């Protein structure tokens, strides 16, 4: 296989055809995961008896079962769903459970004086959470959330299992053209490494920014 053939395979097939699906899968899963994590994490922080127990069970299930098993479960029973949306659903539910616990921990880190101050001003609970508490929670949980986003990006590769045409699936379909399967998988590995390394770098940069801001606020 010539260098030009390899160029066409990597650029046109894996990146040109598979990368758009991978990015779409990442962004849609990220959107729903964050939505689940922030909303349910906020609800869980309120410690409503029955609701908190149900959310605890949800977290236990999603954190105790491999994502690929949840993906195959939905693929078997949601026969009318497309491979893309079944993948988004599975990844979002699993990653959302982890983000829910991160957000819950962020709420616990907020000083109780913030709640008491809002209560003394007779602010409604919803206003207190949205305008005062939640911004602080998201600020302190940025490093943990970024780490979870990296896990989400790597986790999207399971979508190839059910035929979702991401970069991994595109690469698998090209295997007969290669004498050594390791070569085609190496291309996919490099792409994922670049994406995850960039997010890791971004997470560290955001973490330093957050630390400087928190330390700066303390000195005010």
C-alpha positions as CSV (number, residue, x, y, z in Angstrom):
1,X,0.0,0.0,0.0
2,X,1.4,3.3,-1.1
3,X,1.7,6.5,1.0
4,X,-1.0,8.1,-1.1
5,X,-3.4,5.2,-0.3
6,X,-2.7,5.6,3.4
7,X,-3.3,9.3,3.1
8,X,-6.7,8.7,1.5
9,X,-7.6,6.2,4.1
10,X,-6.7,8.3,7.1
11,X,-7.8,11.7,5.8
12,X,-10.8,10.9,3.7
13,X,-12.2,7.9,5.4
14,X,-11.3,8.0,9.1
15,X,-11.2,11.8,9.5
16,X,-13.5,12.8,6.6
17,X,-16.2,10.3,7.2
18,X,-15.7,9.0,10.8
19,X,-14.7,12.2,12.6
20,X,-17.9,14.2,12.1
21,X,-19.9,11.3,13.6
22,X,-17.4,11.0,16.5
23,X,-17.6,14.8,17.2
24,X,-21.4,14.7,17.0
25,X,-21.5,11.8,19.4
26,X,-19.1,13.6,21.8
27,X,-21.0,16.9,21.8
28,X,-24.5,15.4,22.1
29,X,-23.4,13.0,24.9
30,X,-21.6,15.8,26.7
31,X,-24.7,18.1,26.5
32,X,-27.0,15.5,28.0
33,X,-24.5,14.2,30.5
34,X,-24.0,17.7,31.9
35,X,-27.7,18.3,31.9
36,X,-28.3,15.1,33.8
37,X,-25.4,15.7,36.1
38,X,-26.2,19.3,37.0
39,X,-30.0,18.8,37.4
40,X,-29.9,15.5,39.3
41,X,-26.8,16.6,41.3
42,X,-28.7,19.7,42.4
43,X,-31.8,17.7,43.3
44,X,-29.7,15.1,45.2
45,X,-28.0,17.8,47.2
46,X,-31.4,18.8,48.6
47,X,-31.6,15.3,50.3
48,X,-35.2,14.6,49.5
49,X,-35.7,11.2,51.2
50,X,-37.3,9.0,48.5
51,X,-35.8,10.9,45.5
52,X,-32.3,10.8,47.0
53,X,-32.5,7.0,47.4
54,X,-33.7,6.5,43.9
55,X,-30.9,8.7,42.5
56,X,-28.5,6.7,44.7
57,X,-29.7,3.5,43.0
58,X,-29.4,5.1,39.6
59,X,-25.8,6.1,40.4
60,X,-25.0,2.6,41.8
61,X,-26.3,0.9,38.6
62,X,-24.5,3.1,36.1
63,X,-21.3,3.1,38.1
64,X,-21.4,-0.7,38.6
65,X,-22.2,-1.8,35.1
66,X,-19.8,-1.4,32.1
67,X,-21.0,1.2,29.6
68,X,-20.9,-1.4,26.8
69,X,-23.3,-3.6,28.6
70,X,-25.8,-0.8,29.0
71,X,-25.3,0.1,25.4
72,X,-26.0,-3.5,24.3
73,X,-29.1,-3.6,26.6
74,X,-30.7,-0.6,25.0
75,X,-29.7,-1.8,21.5
76,X,-31.5,-5.0,22.1
77,X,-34.7,-3.5,23.4
78,X,-34.9,-0.1,21.7
79,X,-35.4,-1.6,18.2
80,X,-36.8,1.7,16.8
81,X,-33.9,3.7,17.9
82,X,-30.9,4.6,15.7
83,X,-27.5,3.4,16.5
84,X,-26.4,7.0,17.1
85,X,-29.1,8.0,19.5
86,X,-28.9,4.7,21.4
87,X,-25.2,5.4,21.9
88,X,-25.9,8.9,23.0
89,X,-28.5,7.6,25.5
90,X,-26.2,5.0,27.0
91,X,-23.2,7.2,27.3
92,X,-25.2,10.1,28.7
93,X,-26.8,8.0,31.4
94,X,-23.5,6.6,32.5
95,X,-21.5,9.7,32.4
96,X,-24.4,11.7,33.8
97,X,-24.4,9.5,36.9
98,X,-20.7,10.3,37.5
99,X,-21.3,14.0,36.9
100,X,-24.2,14.0,39.3
101,X,-22.0,12.8,42.1
102,X,-19.4,15.4,41.2
103,X,-22.0,18.2,41.3
104,X,-23.4,16.8,44.6
105,X,-19.9,17.0,46.1
106,X,-19.6,20.6,44.8
107,X,-22.8,21.5,46.7
108,X,-21.4,20.0,49.9
109,X,-18.3,22.2,49.6
110,X,-20.3,25.4,49.5
111,X,-20.3,27.3,52.9
112,X,-23.6,27.0,54.7
113,X,-23.4,30.7,55.4
114,X,-24.3,31.2,51.7
115,X,-27.6,29.5,52.2
116,X,-28.3,31.3,55.4
117,X,-27.5,34.7,53.9
118,X,-29.9,34.0,51.0
119,X,-32.6,32.8,53.5
120,X,-32.2,36.0,55.5
121,X,-32.8,38.0,52.4
122,X,-36.0,35.9,51.8
123,X,-34.8,34.7,48.4
124,X,-36.8,31.8,47.0
125,X,-35.0,28.4,47.0
126,X,-34.8,28.2,43.2
127,X,-33.3,31.7,42.9
128,X,-30.8,30.9,45.6
129,X,-29.7,27.7,43.9
130,X,-29.5,29.2,40.3
131,X,-28.0,32.6,41.0
132,X,-25.9,32.1,44.1
133,X,-25.0,28.4,44.9
134,X,-24.8,26.7,41.5
135,X,-22.3,29.2,39.9
136,X,-20.0,28.5,42.9
137,X,-20.5,24.7,42.6
138,X,-19.7,24.7,38.9
139,X,-16.6,26.8,39.6
140,X,-15.1,24.4,42.1
141,X,-16.1,21.3,40.2
142,X,-14.5,22.3,36.8
143,X,-11.3,20.2,37.3
144,X,-13.4,17.1,38.2
145,X,-15.9,17.7,35.4
146,X,-13.1,18.1,32.9
147,X,-11.6,14.8,34.0
148,X,-15.0,13.2,33.5
149,X,-15.3,14.8,30.1
150,X,-12.1,13.1,29.1
151,X,-13.5,9.8,30.2
152,X,-16.7,10.5,28.1
153,X,-14.6,11.2,25.0
154,X,-12.8,7.8,25.4
155,X,-16.1,6.1,26.2
156,X,-17.7,7.1,22.9
157,X,-15.6,4.4,21.2
158,X,-18.1,1.8,22.5
159,X,-20.5,3.1,19.9
160,X,-18.6,1.2,17.2
161,X,-19.8,-2.0,18.9
162,X,-23.4,-1.5,17.6
163,X,-22.3,-0.2,14.2
164,X,-22.3,3.6,14.8
165,X,-20.1,4.9,12.1
166,X,-17.5,6.8,14.2
167,X,-13.8,6.8,13.6
168,X,-13.3,3.4,15.2
169,X,-16.0,1.7,13.1
170,X,-14.7,3.3,9.9
171,X,-11.3,1.9,10.8
172,X,-12.7,-1.5,11.4
173,X,-14.3,-1.6,8.0
174,X,-10.9,-0.8,6.5
175,X,-9.1,-3.8,8.1
176,X,-9.2,-6.0,5.0
177,X,-7.1,-3.5,3.1
178,X,-4.3,-3.6,5.7
179,X,-1.8,-6.4,6.1
180,X,-1.3,-5.5,9.8
181,X,-4.4,-4.5,11.8
182,X,-2.3,-2.7,14.3
183,X,-1.5,0.0,11.8
184,X,-5.2,1.1,11.2
185,X,-5.9,1.0,15.0
186,X,-2.8,3.1,15.6
187,X,-4.4,5.9,13.5
188,X,-7.5,5.8,15.7
189,X,-5.4,5.6,18.9
190,X,-3.4,8.8,17.8
191,X,-6.7,10.7,17.1
192,X,-8.1,9.8,20.5
193,X,-4.8,10.6,22.3
194,X,-4.7,14.1,20.7
195,X,-8.3,14.9,21.7
196,X,-7.9,13.6,25.3
197,X,-4.5,15.2,25.7
198,X,-6.0,18.6,24.6
199,X,-8.8,18.2,27.1
200,X,-6.4,17.3,29.9
201,X,-4.3,20.3,29.1
202,X,-7.4,22.5,29.1
203,X,-8.6,21.0,32.4
204,X,-5.3,21.8,34.1
205,X,-5.3,25.3,32.7
206,X,-8.9,25.8,34.0
207,X,-7.9,24.3,37.3
208,X,-5.1,26.9,37.7
209,X,-7.5,29.7,36.8
210,X,-10.0,28.5,39.4
211,X,-7.4,28.2,42.1
212,X,-6.1,31.7,41.4
213,X,-9.6,33.1,41.5
214,X,-10.5,31.3,44.8
215,X,-7.2,32.4,46.4
216,X,-7.8,35.9,45.1
217,X,-11.3,36.0,46.6
218,X,-10.0,34.9,49.9
219,X,-7.5,37.8,50.0
220,X,-10.3,40.4,49.3
